[in-house]
Amino acid sequence: MKKIAALTLMALASAALAQNVRIVVVTHGQASDPFWSVVKNGVDQAARDMNAKVEYRSPQTFDMVQMSQLINAAVASKPDGIVVSIPDAAALSKAITAATKAGIPVVSINSGADVFKKLGVLMHVGQEEFAAGRGAGARMKALGVKNPICLNHEVGNAGLDQRCAGFSEGFGKKVPVVAVKNDFTEVRNAVANYLQRNPTVDGVMALGPVGAEPALQAVNSSKRDVKLATFDLSSAVLNALRDGKMAFAVDQQQYLQGYLPVVFLANYKRYGLLPANDVIATGPGFVTSQNAAQVIDLTKRGIR
């Protein structure tokens, strides 16, 4: 009798997993980006683990009009769930609320922790950006830095703006924000020129690898003692941390931001289950020279 019951449970579990689930993920970050490629790795692994069909879509550049169009197209396709990042709530609110009003469950990731509830989104997976920035500012100040700058490669991205604002609070004074374009050469030249014009600057807080990697070249070329730190990880960032060329990086475990929403939405579709907490914090954590080697090992497997 026990054997029959066990077989019945296994059959029911198999039937549940076989139930078709289709989820669309729409983010503002391209899968080719070092950060977002790890998010997509998480999405793809969750799709395999949950036996779900998952589509990853993103605009070719940081373009809220195009992103809204992608969300609208996802809504029109009537999926079982949608995952979105919310870098600009004002620009994306109409498209996201169209999904929730259509009865499609939505989970937000990465950016949008402060606005997801207003848009009818079920839950958010990511880090609270202002708090993460505050922690980074306090850590930079503890290193003895006196005059840092905050390097923003996507001005208008609410999450990045919050990082700079939090950084200023954690550091204890208003920190200048240096706006740069999302281009390696332009960032490197902009940082080099800024350091040349401002000899008292002794710290640079980048908001992602696309700013940190070219900033590293500029800082090295300056031959000055400038502490460089960044949000988010890449192979180049981790190697610089390991070699003592960067002070620290703020890690938000973006693999989980891709993986967990797919798991949550698949279980919600099949069983009506969701975690009790509507914010699942994946960060912030800090990577330094002490733990960089361990994280490097994980990046080789596409997990960090």
N, C-alpha and C positions, 0 to 999 in steps of 0.2 A: 504493500500500500504506500509506504514512504517513497519507494522508488517511482511509483506512478505519479505521486504528487510532485516529486522533484522534476520529473520529465515534463509534467504539465506546466510548471512554473517556467522551465527553460523554453518551452514552446511559446508561452505567452510573451516572454521577454524577447524572443526572436521575432515574433509577430509585431511587437511594438517598434523594434528597431527597423523592421522592414517597412513600417509606415512612412510614406513619402513625406519628407520635410524639405522645403526649399527656402533658403534664406539669402537675402541680398545685403551685402556690406558696401556702404558708400562712405568713403572718407575723403578728406582734403589732401591726403598724401599719396603720392604715386608708389606703386609696388616696387619700382626700381630704386627708390630712395633707401639709403642704408637703414634708417629707422623703420620706415613703413614696410620694407621687405621682411622684417622680423614679425611685424604685425600680421602680414599675409601668411607667413609660415605658421603662425598660431591658428589663423583661420583655416588653412588647408588641413592641418593636423586634426582640428576639431571636427571638420567635415568628415574625415576618415573615421575618427573615433565614434562619431554619432550617426554614421551612415546617412548623412544629409547632403543635399545638393546645395552648394554655397557659391555665390558669384561675388567677386571682388571688383568694384568699380571706383574710379577716381578721375577727377579732371586732369588734363595734361599739365596744368600749372595751378597755382593757388588762385582759383577762379570760382567765386561764390555763385555766379550766374550759372555756370556750367554744372556746378555741384547740385544746385537746386533742380536743374533739369534732369540730372541723373537720379535724384531722389524721386522726382515726379514719375520718371519712367519706371522706377522700381515699384512704386505704388500701383501704377497702371497694370503691371504684370501680376498683381495679386499674390505675392509670396506669403509664406507662413510667418515670416518675421523679417524685420529690417534692422540693421546695425548702422549707426551713423556717428560720425564725429561732428561736433558743433563748434567750429572756430568762430562763427559769426552768427549769433542767434537771430539778430534782426534780419539778416539776409536769408536765413534758412528756415525761419519759423513757419512760413506759409506752407512750404513743402513738407516739413515734418508733421505739422498738425493735420495736413491732408492725409497722411498715413494713419495717424492715430484715430482720426474721425472715421476713416474707412474700416476701422476695427483691426488694423494690422498692428501687432505688438512690436514696439520699437525699444531697442537698448542703445544707449549712447556710449561712446568710448572716447578716451584721450582728452578731448576738450568738451566742456559743457556741464561740468559738475554743478555750476551755480544756476543753471537755467533749465535743466532737463525736466524737472517737475512741472514747470509752467507750460511746457509743450506737450504734456501728456505722456512723456516717455516713461517706461516702466522702471528703469534703473540705469545707473551709470557705472561704468568700469574704467578706472583710471586713477589719476592723482589730483588732489586739490592744488591748483597751480600757484595760487598766492602763498599758501603755506609752504609749498616746496621752494618757492623763491625766497621766502623769509628764512628758511633753514640754510639755503645757499649763501645768503647775505651774512648771516651770523658766522658761518664757517669761514667765509672769505675774510671777515674782520678779524677772526681769531688767528689768521695767518699773518697778521701784522700789516695788512694792506691799508693804505690811507685814502687813496684816490682811485677807485675803480670806475669802469664804465660797463654798461649793459649793452651787448651787441645784439640787435634785433633784426633778423633776416626776413621777417614777415610782419611788418607793421600793419595793424588792422586785424591780425589774428588775436582774438580776445585772450586765449590761453597764454600766448607769448607776452602780451601786454601785462597780464597778471603776474607773470614770472618776474618781469622787471620791477613792477610795483612792490611785490613782496620782497624782492632782493633789496630794494632801498630801505624798506622797513627793518628787515633783519640786519642790515649793515648799520643802520642808525642815522642815516642822512640821505638826502635826495641824490641819487646816482644818475649821472647823465646817460641818456639812451642814445646810442649811435645807430641810426637806421642804415641798413645796407641791403643790396639786392641779392637775390638767391643765385649768385654766380661766383665761382671760386676765385677767379682773377680779380673781380671787382671788390670782393670782400677783403682779399689779401692786401690790395692796394689801398683800400679805404682805411684799414686798421693801421697799416704802415704810415700813411700820411697823418692819421690822427695822433699816433704816438710821437711822430716827429714834431707836430705842432704843439703837443701838450706833454712836455718833459716830466711833469709831476705824476702822470698816470702810472700806477704801479699794479693795476689789476684789470683783467678783462673777463667778464662773465658772458659767455656765448650761450645762446638759447637752443643750440642743436649742433650736430656735427657739420652741417653745411656752413655754419659760421665758425665753428671751432677749428676745423681742419685748416682752412686758409689763414685764420688768425694765428695758428701755431707757427706757420711759416713767417708771418710778419713779426711776431714776437721774437723768434729766433734770430731774424735778420737785424732786429733793433739792437742786439747785444746788451739789452737792459734787463734788470731784474724785475720782470713783470709776471705776476702770478696769473696763470690762465686756467679757467675752469669752464665747464659746460654742462648743460642739460643733455641727457640722452647719450647713447653709446654708438660707436662704430669701431671697426677694426683699427683705424688710425688713432682714434681717441684712446682706445685701450692700450695700444702699444706705447703711446706717449705717457699714459699714466704709469705703466709698468717701468718705463725708462726714466721716470721722474721729471718729464718735460711738461707735465700738466699737474695741477694741484689736486683736483678732484672732479668727478662727474656725478651728476644727479641721475639716478637710474629709476625709471618708472615701470620697468618690466613690461615692455610693450608686447612681448609674446603673449602674455596673459590677456592683454587688451584685445587681441585677435581671437584667442582661444576661448575664453570664458563666455562671451556673449553668444557664441554659436551653441555651446553646451547648454546655456540657460534657455535659449529660445527653443532648442530641440526638445528639451525636457518640458518646457511650458506647452508646446504644441501637443506632445504625446501624453503628458500626465497632468498638466495644469500646475506644475511645480515651479516655484521661484524662491530664491533665498529671502530670508526675512529682512535683511538689510537692503535698502535701495541704492546704496553707494558701496561698491566693492573697491577698496583702495589698493592699487598695485604699487604705489610709491608714496613718498620718495624714499629711496635708499641711496647711499653714497658709495662710490667706487673710488679707491685710492691706490697708491702703489702697493699697499699691503694685500689687497684682495684682487688686483687686476688680473693676475695669472689665472686664478680660478674662473673668473668671468670670461677670459679669453678662450678657455677650454669649452665653455658653453656656447660661445659665438660660432665655433667651428661646427657646431651641430644646429646652428640657426635658431637658437633658443634665446639669446640675449643680443 
